[in-house]
Amino acid sequence: MPPTPPPVLPPVSTHRPVVTRFAPSPTGWLHKGHAWSAWLNATYAASRGGRFLLRIEDIDPTRRKPEHVAGIVEDLAWLGLRWETPVRRQGEHMDDYARALDRLRTDGLLYPCFCTRAEIAAEIARAGAAPHGPEGPLYPGTCRRLDAAERQARVEAGQPFAWRLDVAAAVARTGELHWHDARAGNIRADPAALGDVVLARKETPASYHLCVTVDDALQGVTDVIRGEDLFHATHIHRLLQAVLGLPTPAYHHHGMLTDAGGQRLAKRHGAEALRELRARGVTPAEVIAGFDTATMHPTID
C-alpha cells in the first residue's frame, strides 16, 4: 500500500475521480527529489480513492537507457509505492504525438525552423536587448518571417529543420486562457513568455511540451503534481490544450528539495541516488520521514 498521506490535503473532490502521475525520464538514477514528487502523487491519489500512474518519458533516444527504466521501477517499488499497469512509455506512442503535430500543421500553427543553435545565438547577440524568458533568451522568430515559398524550397532541398509553435498565431485563435495552481491560484496563461518553443526535431520527433500535454489528456490525468521548476512550462501546456481541444488538469507545483548547501537536488548536480541510499542501509521509512523536515515544504492544497 502507498505510504501515509501528507499531513495537509485538499478537500476530496466529489466531481471526478482523481488521477495523478509520476513521469520521470530514464536518463539517470532517481534521487530523493524524485521520491518526494512520486510520493506526493501516490498519496494524493490514495487519499481520494483515485489512481496513480507511472509514465516513462523516454522520447530522447540519445539519452534514455534501459537500466535506468529498470532502476525507476525498482526504486519506486522499494519506497512502497504502487501504480497501475501497464506503464506508458512515450517512445512506444510516437503516433499519438505525430497526430497532434499534424493537426497543428493543418491549423497553420507550426512553422519549420532551419536555424542552428549557433545561428540563433548569433541573432540574439546582434539584437542586443533580446527578450528573455524564464529559461533565457527567447527564439527571435527568424524563420517565422519566411514566406511559404522559401520554406517549401528549403524543405525540398533537404535542409534540416525543427517544428516550432507559432505562439502568437495560437494565442490569436484561443484568446485569453487561464489555469489554476494550488499554491498560486488562478493564473492567466502567458505562453509568449517562453517564445516559439520547438515541438519536434529530426532526432526527437516530439518534444516534452507536446508529449506531456497529449499524454495527460489520453491518460485522463486530473491533477498534475510536479516541481515548481516546471511552473512556467504550464503556460505553453495550457495553450497546447486549447488548440488541440484537450482538457486542463488542476496543477500543484510543489517546492523542491535541497541539499545541505541549499542547492536543488538534481541529477546534474550529483544528487545522491536512491540506490546509493539503499546500499548504505537507509530504509524507505527514513527517506519518507525526511520529507516532513525538508528544507522546502511543498503544499499541494
N, C-alpha and C positions, 0 to 999 in steps of 0.2 A: 504493500500500500504506500501511497505518497506520504512524505513527512507531514507533521502537524502544520496547518496553515499559518501564515504570518499573522502577527497579532492585530494588525489594523486592516480590515477588509471592507470593500464596498458593500452596500446592501444587495441582497440577492435579487437578480432580475426576474420579473415574472413575465417578460415579453418574449424571450428567446433563449434557447439552450446555449450555454457558454461553450465556446470552442477556442482554445489557446494553442499556441505552437512555439516550439523552440527550434530555430533554424540555423545551426552552425555551418561553417564552411570547413571541409576536410583538408585544411591547409596547414594544420599544426595540431598539437595536443591541447585538450581543454584545460583551463585553469579555474581558479575559484570564481573569477568574474563570470565565466560561462555557467558554472554551477549555480551561482546566485540567480541568474536570469532564468535558467531552466527550472529551478526550484520555485521561483515566483509563479511561473506559468503553470506548473503542475499543481501547486497548492491552490492557486486561484480557481482553476477548473474543478479540482476535487471538492473544494468547499461549497461549490454551487451545483454539484451533481453533473458537471459538464465533462467535456472531452479534452484531453491533452494529446497533441500531435507532435511527432518528431519529423522534421524535414531536413534533408541534407542538401545544402546549396553548393552543388558541385558543377557549376556551369563552366568553370575555367579549367579546361583540360591540361593546361600547362602547370597548374599548381596543386590540383587535387591528388591525393594519394590514398590507395585502398587501405593502408594500415591506419590512416587517420580516421577513416569511416568506422573501421572496427573499433578503434580507440574511443570514439564518441559513444558508441553503443555500450561498450564495456564500462566507461566512466559513469554514464548516467544510471546504468543498472546497479553499479556499486553504491551510488548515492541513495538507491532505493526508489528511484523514480520509475513509473510505468506509463507507457504510452500506447496509443492504438497502432495496430498494424493494418496494412503494410505501411512502411515508411516511404514517403515520397522523396525520390531522388530527382533533382531537377534535370540532370543530364539525360534522364530517360524520357523526358517530356518536352523535347525541343519543338515538337509540332504545335503544342499549345501556344508557345511564345511566337512561333512563326505566324500563326493565325492572327494573333494580336498585332504583330508588325504589319501584316498585310492589310488589316483594317485601317491602321493609322496611315499607311501609304495611300490607300484608296481615298481616305478622307483628306488627303493633302496636308497631313500634319508631320510628315517626316521629310527630311532632305538629305542627300548624300553629302558627306563632308570629306573632302580629299586632303585636308591639311594634315601634315605630320605634326607630332608634338613639338618638334624644333621650330616649325613654321608658326605654330600657334604662339609659342613663347616669344618669337621674334616680333610678331604682330602686336602682342601685348606690350612688349618693351617699347616699340615705336609709338604706341598710343599714349605712353606716359601714365596719366592718371586713369588706368583702365578700371572698370567696375570690378569690385571684389565681392565674392560670396563667402559663406561660412567655411569653404574649403580652399579659398584662394581666388586668384583672378578668374573671371568668367571668360568663356569662349567668346571671342569678339564678333562672331557671326559672319565671318569671311565668306563661307560657302553658301550661306543663306541668301546672299545677294547675287549669286549666279543665276543667269536665266536658264530656262528649261532646256534650250538647245545646247548650251555649253555643258550642262550636267549630263545630258544624254551622250554627248560626244565623248566625254571623259569616261563614262561608264563603259561605252562600247570599245574604247581604246584599252580597256583593262586596267585603268588606274585604280589602285586600292582606295577604298573609302569606308567610312563608318556611317551609320544612320543616326542622325540627330533629331531630337524632337523640336519642332518649331513651337516654342513655348508661347510666343506672342499670338500665333495663329490659333493655338489651342485655347488660350485664355479668352480670345475674342469669341470663340464658339461657345464656351461654357458660361462666361460671365463670372461673377464673384462666387467663390467657393469657401467653405469653412470645414473645419474638422475639430474634434474635441479631444483634449488631452486631460487625463485625470488630475494632474497637478496644475497645469497652466490654464485650464478652462477652454472656452471657445476660442478657436484660432482662425483668423482669416488667412486663407491659403495665399502664399506669396511664392509661387514656383519660379518667377523671374529672378529671385534671389540666387537660384542655382544655375541659371542660364540654360542654354540649349543642350541638355545632357545627351550623352551618347546612349542609345538603346540597343545597338548591335554593332559588332565588329566582325571581321572575317574570322579572326581566331577565337572570338567569343560571340556566338550568334545571338545571344540575348544578354542584356545587362542585368545587374542586381535590381535596379529600379523596376524594370519590366517584369522580371520573373517573380519578385516578391508580390507585386500587385496582382498578377494573374493567379498565382498560387493561393494567396489568401482568399480570393474570391472562389476559386474552384474547390477549395477545401472547407469553405463555409466558416472561416475564422471570424469570430465576433469581437475578440479582444486581442489587440496586438500589444504584448508586454515586452518591451525591449529597452536597451540602454539609451540614455539621453544623448549619446553621441549620434544617434540616428534621428533625433528630433527634426532637424532641418530637412532630411530626406523625405519626410512625410508631406511636405509641400508639393513635391513632384508626384508622390504616390497619389495624393488626393486629385491632382489634375488628371493623371492617367485613369483613375477610377471613373472620373466624369466623362472623359472622351471615349472610354471603352464600355460605358454603361454598366459598371461594376459597383457592388455595394461598398460602403465605407464602414470599416470596423471602428470600435472605440479604441483609443490609444492610451497607453500607460507607459510613459517614458521614465524609467527609474534611474536613480543615481548610480554612479559607477564605483565599484570597489577600488581602493587604492592601496599601495604598499606603505611601508613604514615611513617612506620619504614623501608621501603624498602624491606619488605618480600613479596614474591609472593603470590597473593591471591590463596587460596586453601581450599578445604573442611576440610582437616585435620588440618589446621591452624586456623579454626574457622572464615573464611571469612564471613562477614555479607551477609545473603541470600537476594535475590531479594524480596522474600515475606516479609521479615523484613523491607526492604526499603519501600515497598508498604504500609505496616502497619503504617509507620512513616509519610506517606503522600508525599514521594518522587514520582515525576512523571516520566514516561518513557522519556520525553524530557530532564529532568535533568540528568538522567542516561546517555543518549546518548551524551548530551553536554559535560559531563565529560570525554568522550573518547578523545576529542581533546586536553585535557590538562593532559592526563595520564602520569605517571612517565616514562613509556617506550612506545614510539610511534612505533607501528609496521608499516612496509611498505609491501605492497603486490604487488609491481610492480618490 
